[in-house]
Amino acid sequence: MTEGRRRGAGGRGELRLLSPSGAVPDAQRIELAARRLAELDFRVRVDQAALARQQRFAGSDARRVQALHRAARSRAAVVMATRGGYGLSRILDAIDYELLGQAIGERGQLWVGHSDFTALQLALLARCGAVTCSGPMASFDFGGERVDAVTRESFLDIVDDRLEAVGFACADAPRGLDVGGVLWGGNLSMVCNLVGSRYLPRLRGVLFLEDVSEHPYRVERMFSQLLHAGVLQRQRAVLLGAFTEFRLAPHDDGYDLPQAVAWLRGQLHGHGVPVLSGLPFGHLRSKLSLPHGRRCRLVRDGGEAYLVFAHAHHHD
């Protein structure tokens, strides 16, 4: 969807907040996020079930599916998750992918989130080729003490359809790197969760990964799962974002995340798949918004790596 179609009497259009995963622990953060998003020229609408709670979930499975379907039928230009947590994996079989795919592909709805939201993004890409946005969420990114400028502007670049490239410092990119493919991935735990299912895309592209509260040995174990499943060997490149909020133990004896990454590089070296670190994405205040499912080129220029996107609509 072009900037001209998004803009009009209503500014950037309606932005709908919904909770497809975990229950929102602090409604005031959603209220603050809604005000801040309104300041960015959105007409913010909070779904009727966004603040529901059933145990750890934002309402029953059926109620959360209904919220997804309501969003797809709505006039919203942007659909944003309030938060992640857990809950999408258990409702993937109940989602109407034709309905969501039409909203995204034909009407240009932009669905945004990360963390547990990765499960929905992967399923949408696998089932109907839908391009979504791996980006901010309401509670963490717009409902905190402040909104990070990079997070805000990168998100608006995608909303306004002006994203052409993103760059980041990367000392470990091989010289002469220039590969292309579909950009996909997200939360490492969720990618692994869908291995062997019809909801994991079978792509030879640029896979990006991040995670939170996962010890380095568990990160390495998930890398090995993707290796055993043949997922990583098929990629043109693997991009590593932030792996945050873990605590080492005395038993680790020096084993840390860099050792897990070095092990992964050793496994993929013979397959010609470069592993790059430093992507500003994950459970961070400052994060890029990335078009999940869109074709890109990954190139190195000096000490920087760039993801370059053809200027196109949100659906390819």
Secondary structure as UniProt FT lines:
FT   HELIX           3..6
FT   TURN            9..12
FT   STRAND          14..18
FT   HELIX           27..39
FT   TURN            40..41
FT   STRAND          43..46
FT   TURN            48..51
FT   TURN            55..56
FT   HELIX           61..73
FT   STRAND          78..81
FT   HELIX           89..94
FT   HELIX           97..105
FT   TURN            106..107
FT   STRAND          110..113
FT   HELIX           115..117
FT   HELIX           118..128
FT   STRAND          132..134
FT   HELIX           138..142
FT   HELIX           149..159
FT   TURN            160..161
FT   STRAND          165..169
FT   TURN            171..172
FT   TURN            175..176
FT   STRAND          178..187
FT   HELIX           188..193
FT   TURN            194..196
FT   TURN            198..199
FT   STRAND          206..212
FT   HELIX           216..228
FT   TURN            229..231
FT   HELIX           232..234
FT   STRAND          237..244
FT   HELIX           250..252
FT   TURN            253..254
FT   HELIX           257..269
FT   TURN            270..272
FT   STRAND          275..277
FT   STRAND          290..292
FT   STRAND          295..301
FT   TURN            302..303
FT   STRAND          304..308
//
